[in-house]
Structures are given as structure tokens and as C-alpha cells.
Amino acid sequence: MEKLSYSKAMKEIEEILKYIESQEVDVDILVDKVKKATELIRFCKNKLKLAEEELQKTLSELEETPNQETEPF
């Protein structure tokens, strides 16, 4: 099974939206599509949250590190 990435999840969400916006929506399929979209949105929100936390951690580490200028040889 292929690992889900943020970009793949977003693409699948876009495809689900296109289906929902189409004129030929089957109610039974619609329920499944909405459930899948909800799962994908949660996945994407979690990915964004983790990325933000990692970015904040990295920026904090940079701020804590003393400015070490290297001397020319």
C-alpha cells in the first residue's frame, strides 16, 4: 500500500469535491465520499500541525544557538 502524503490527500479531496459538485450524485456514494473526505481533511490538518510544530522547534533552536562566526583561515 502506498504511503499517503499531504499532496496526495489534497488531490483526493479535490476529486471528491468535483464529484460532489457534479450533477449526477448518488446519495449512497455521497455518504462514503464525505466520510473519506473527512478522514483526508483530518490527515492534512494533522500534517500541517506537525509541520508547524517542527518549524517552530527548529526556529527556536536557531534563536538559542549563539551566533558563531567563523574566522577566516
C-alpha positions in Angstrom: 0.0 0.0 0.0 1.3 3.4 -0.9 2.0 5.8 1.9 -0.4 8.8 1.9 1.2 12.2 1.5 -0.2 15.7 2.1 -0.3 16.4 -1.7 -2.0 13.1 -2.5 -4.6 13.6 0.2 -5.3 17.1 -1.1 -5.7 15.8 -4.6 -8.1 13.2 -3.5 -10.1 15.8 -1.5 -10.3 17.9 -4.7 -11.5 14.9 -6.7 -14.2 14.2 -4.1 -15.3 17.9 -4.2 -15.6 17.6 -8.0 -17.8 14.6 -7.6 -20.0 16.2 -5.0 -20.4 19.3 -7.2 -21.4 17.2 -10.3 -25.0 16.9 -11.3 -25.0 13.1 -11.0 -24.5 12.5 -7.3 -25.6 9.1 -5.9 -26.6 9.5 -2.3 -25.1 6.2 -1.2 -21.8 7.1 -2.8 -22.0 10.6 -1.5 -22.0 9.4 2.1 -18.9 7.3 1.5 -17.2 10.2 -0.2 -18.0 12.7 2.6 -16.6 10.2 5.2 -13.4 9.7 3.1 -13.0 13.5 2.7 -13.4 13.9 6.4 -10.6 11.4 7.1 -8.4 13.1 4.5 -9.0 16.6 6.0 -8.1 15.3 9.4 -4.9 13.8 8.0 -4.0 17.1 6.3 -4.7 19.1 9.4 -2.5 16.8 11.4 0.3 17.0 8.8 0.1 20.8 8.9 0.1 20.9 12.7 3.2 18.6 12.9 5.0 20.7 10.2 4.2 23.9 12.2 5.5 22.3 15.4 8.7 21.1 13.7 9.3 24.5 12.2 8.7 26.3 15.5 11.2 23.9 17.2 13.8 24.5 14.5 13.4 28.2 14.7 13.6 28.1 18.5 16.8 26.1 18.3 18.3 28.6 15.9 17.4 31.5 18.2 19.0 29.7 21.2 22.2 28.9 19.3 24.8 31.6 19.9 26.0 33.4 16.7 29.2 31.6 15.9 31.1 33.4 13.2 33.9 31.5 11.7 37.2 33.2 11.4 39.0 33.4 8.1 41.9 31.0 7.7 
